[in-house]
Each structure stands twice: as structure tokens, then as C-alpha cells.
Amino acid sequence: WIFSAFLFLELGILGFVIYISSFCLVVMVAFRNTKKYKLSEEEKFFNQVAAMVSVCCLFFMMYNNCLRTEAAYMIYFILSLPFVIARRHWEGDKK
């Protein structure tokens, strides 16, 4: 097995699928933001970085436990950027 055993022990199969889908959701939201909203260059960059980090997180999950350390907060901050951008544009469209 390449996967760390803690994922299956702590999360189970259903939790493991939800955990993986959270990273896939970040990629989908980042691409949806790019297509749906007129973004500045900075916002496009943040969406692209978040999508790339999300894909890297899937590899990190398989090979080591860095997503369980204190440094993971920085990764999760980057992964939240597409949601912040989407909400900002959603609230702007709402007004």
C-alpha cells in the first residue's frame, strides 16, 4: 500500500472518500471561478495556485503525513482562496 494506514484507521472508507473529494472540490471551484467570473490577474493566479496545491495534496496524502503537521495550516489557507474569491464575486453580483 502506498497510502498511510492512519487514513483508513481514523476515517474509514466513507471518510477517506469525503477527504479526497474536498481536494477535488477546490479544483472544481477554482476552474468554475475562472470561467464564470471576470477575474483580475491576481485572482486568476490565486485560483491556479490553489488548484495546483490541491493536486499536490493528493500526492502528499499518499506519500507522507505532512497534511497532519502544523505546516498544513498554510496549505489549507491556500486551498480556501477560491472560495473567498467566489464569495466576493457572488456578493458583488448580488448587489
C-alpha positions in Angstrom: 0.0 0.0 0.0 1.2 3.5 -0.8 -1.5 5.2 1.4 -0.8 5.8 5.0 -2.7 3.5 7.3 -3.9 6.3 9.5 -6.3 7.5 6.9 -8.2 4.2 6.8 -8.0 3.7 10.6 -9.2 7.1 11.6 -11.6 8.0 8.7 -12.8 4.7 7.4 -13.8 4.3 3.7 -16.5 6.9 3.7 -14.3 9.5 5.5 -11.5 8.7 3.1 -13.7 9.4 0.1 -15.0 12.7 1.6 -11.4 13.7 2.4 -10.3 13.2 -1.2 -13.4 14.9 -2.5 -12.6 18.0 -0.5 -9.4 18.5 -2.6 -11.3 17.8 -5.8 -13.9 20.4 -4.8 -11.2 23.0 -4.5 -10.1 22.3 -8.1 -13.6 22.4 -9.4 -14.4 25.8 -7.6 -11.1 27.3 -8.9 -11.9 26.3 -12.5 -15.5 27.5 -12.1 -14.3 30.9 -10.8 -12.1 31.2 -13.9 -14.9 30.5 -16.3 -17.8 32.2 -14.5 -16.4 35.5 -13.2 -14.2 38.2 -14.8 -11.2 37.9 -12.5 -8.2 40.1 -12.1 -4.8 38.7 -12.9 -4.1 38.3 -9.2 -7.3 36.4 -8.6 -6.5 34.1 -11.6 -3.1 33.5 -10.1 -4.6 32.6 -6.7 -7.1 30.2 -8.3 -4.3 28.5 -10.3 -2.1 28.1 -7.2 -4.9 26.7 -5.2 -5.7 24.1 -7.9 -2.1 23.1 -8.2 -1.7 22.8 -4.4 -4.9 20.7 -4.2 -3.4 18.3 -6.7 -0.2 18.2 -4.8 -2.1 17.5 -1.6 -3.5 14.3 -3.2 0.1 13.2 -3.7 1.2 14.3 -0.3 -1.6 12.3 1.2 -0.3 9.2 -0.5 3.4 9.5 0.3 3.8 11.3 3.7 1.9 12.8 6.6 2.7 16.5 6.0 -1.0 17.3 5.9 -1.2 16.4 9.6 1.5 18.7 10.9 1.4 22.4 11.9 2.6 23.5 8.5 -0.6 22.2 7.0 -2.4 25.3 8.1 -0.6 27.2 5.4 -1.7 24.7 2.8 -5.3 24.9 3.9 -5.2 28.7 3.8 -4.2 28.5 0.1 -6.9 26.0 -0.5 -9.5 28.4 0.9 -8.7 31.2 -1.6 -11.0 30.0 -4.5 -13.9 30.0 -2.0 -13.1 33.5 -0.8 -12.9 34.8 -4.4 -16.2 33.1 -5.3 -17.9 34.6 -2.3 -16.5 38.0 -3.1 -17.8 37.9 -6.6 -21.1 36.3 -5.6 -21.8 39.2 -3.1 -20.8 41.7 -5.8 -23.3 40.2 -8.2 -26.0 40.2 -5.6 -25.9 44.0 -5.0 
